[in-house]
Amino acid sequence: MAIITEAVHTIKPLTNTVFDRWVETYGENVLPAMERNGYDLLGWFKRSGGRMGQDVLLARFETLADYEKARASLWNDAELAKWIETTALSEFELAESAITAVEVPYATEQRLERALAAKPAKPRHYLQAVLDIKLVNQAKAYELIGRLADTVESDGGGLVTAYQASTGPRERLTDIWAFEDAPDLSYRAGDPLGDLVAPLREVAPEESMYYLNPLPGSPLQ
């Protein structure tokens, strides 16, 4: 399975003006640097929920060796080094957390390619679901979430990709879902997917959710 890297940046001060400047200069300088150094960029999003002032960057590599090669090349990129020195370190208070992960079986190539090929009239809404899955429960969780993905799949959205952390918090499983319209967060009694969700909770009792909105330059829109 392919390698997925996920980087989360926290940008301060927490103002819209500062975040706008981050989007502008990161998109003009870092995204091109990643592409010319071998990164297969999947998505770049503004993240809502939890801490404010965050983005999420997802990239894919065929093998771990490809990732290590691209990473080394990126950090030797003179133009990127200049941007870090003259802009990133002087204009922003930055914190970054990053994980390396592997795609899981139900995150099929067809699902990801369909999402990347979509050209919506306006950017879609994305959901980042983060679950804690112990090693002994991974196979069952993969089966249940795969069945859930098959059930909710539609032309307007569905599962985009999913990955299990191989560095950092190893129990972390992340699903990325796309929706054509903003999710309805109003309370509604009952669960039409309860037959799948109830057994999933036996192997994945904890789950956090964040909402993602594509930023300019993100392949996933």
N, C-alpha and C positions, 0 to 999 in steps of 0.2 A: 504494500500500500504506500501511497505517496506520503511525503512529509509535509506537515502544515506548521507554519510559525505564526504565532499570535503575539503582537506587541500592543500594549495599552500605554498611552501617554496621558499623564495628568498635567495640564497646562495652567499655570497661574501667572498673574492674578486672575481671579475668577470673574472676568468680565466678558461680555460678548465681543467687545472691540479687540481684546487680546486674542480670543479664540479665532476671530476672523483673520487677524494677522497671521496666526499660526497656520491656518488653512491655506492662506495665500502663499506664504513663503515655503512651507513644507511641500505643497503641491508643485511649486515651481522648481524646487531644488532637490528634494529627497526622492520623490517618486521617479523622476528621470534617472537619478543615480542608481536606484535599485534596479530599474529595467536594464540599464546598460551594463550592470554587473551580474546579471543572471538570475534576478528574482522574477518569479512568475506571480505578479501581484493579482490577488483575487478581489480584495475589497478594502476600502478605507471608509470608516464610518464615524459619525458623531454618536457617542453612547449616552443614553439617558437612563437614569436609575442609579441609585447609590451615589458615589462621589461625583461632584460636578466637574466640568472642564476636562472631559476625557474623550479621546478618540480610540479606535481599534483598527489595527492594520493586520490583514491576513495575507500570507503569501504561501506558495506551494512549490515543492521541489520533488523531483522523481526519486532521489535517494538522499540519505544523510550526507554522503560525500559531496553531492551537488550543492547542498546547503552550506557545508563548511567552505567549499571553494568560493561560492558567491559571497558569503559573509566576509571572508578574508579579502576578497577583491574590493568589496564595498568600503571596508575600513582603510583601504589603501588608496581610495579615490581622492585625488587632490582637491577637486571642486567641492566634494562633500565636506572635506576637512576644513576648507575655507568657510563654508556656510556655517558649520558648527561653531567655529571660532568667532566669526563676525556677527552672526545673527542668533543662533540658537542659545548660546550661552550668555549673550548680552541682553536679549529682549525678553526672555522667558525664564520663569522658574519651572523647571521640568523634572518630572519623575517618570521612569519607565519600568514596567514589569513585562517580562517576556517568557513564553514557554515554547518548547518544541514538542510537537505531537505527531501522531500517526493517524491517518484516516481510518475510520472503522468500516466494517463490511457493508453496512446499510447505506453508507455515503457513496453511492455509485457515481461513476464517471458521467453517466447519462444525466443524472440530476444536476450535477454541477455545471456541465456544459450547456444544458438547457437554460439554467439561470444566467450564465454568462452571455448566452446568445440573445436573451430577451432584450427587446428595445422598447420598454414601456414609455407611454406618452409623458409620464412623470415618474420620478424615482419611487420605487416600492418601499414598503416598510419591512424592516427585518427584526427578528427576535433572536437574541442570544440566550439560550438556556444552558445553564451550567449545573451538572449533577455530580454527586460524589458516588462513585461506583467502586466497591471493593473488588479486587482481582477475582475472587471466587464467584462474584455475581456478574462479571462482565458479559459472558456469553448470553445469559438470560436477558440482561438489559438490552443488549444489541438486538436480540430477536424481537422483543416487545416494542422497542422504539422503531425498528424496521417495519413492523406491522402497523404501527401508528402512522408512520410516514406514508405507507401505501394507502391507508384509509383516508387521510386528509389531503392527498395530492390533488392538485387542480391546475388548470391552465394559468390561473392568476398567481399561483405560488405553491408553497410546500417546502419540503426539506431541501436545503441547498448543499450543505456539507456537514460533516460531524467528525470530531477528532478527539482522541484520548491522549492526555499529556504523557510524554515520555521523559520530561525534565520537570523539575519543580513539583507541584502537587500531583503525584502519579495517579491518584484516584479520580482526577478531574476529567469528566467527559463533557464536551461542549457540542451542542447542536445549533446550527444556524438555519433559521426558517425565514421564508419570504412571504409577504402578504401584499396583494394588490392594493387593498384599502387598510386604513389604520385599524388595529384590533379594537373590538368593542369591549371596554373594560367594565361595563355596567354589570351589576350582580344579577345572575340568573340561577335559580335553583336547579339542581340536577346536573348530570354529566353524561352527555350522549356517547362519550368515549370511555365511560366508566369500566367496561369490560376489559379494556386494555390498560387503563391507568391504574386500577386497583392492584393488579399483580406487579406492575412496574414499581409501585411504591414499596413493595416488599423488598425489592433489591436496590432501589434508589429512593430512600426516604427523604433526602434533602435535595432541593432544587432552587436555584436563584435565576431570575430573569432580568434581562436588560433589553432596552429597545435601541435599535441601530438605524440611523438614517444616512444614506450614502453621501459622501462628500465629493466635490468636483475632482475628476480624475479617477474615481473608483470604477474598475471594470464592472463590478456588480452594481447595477442601478435599479 
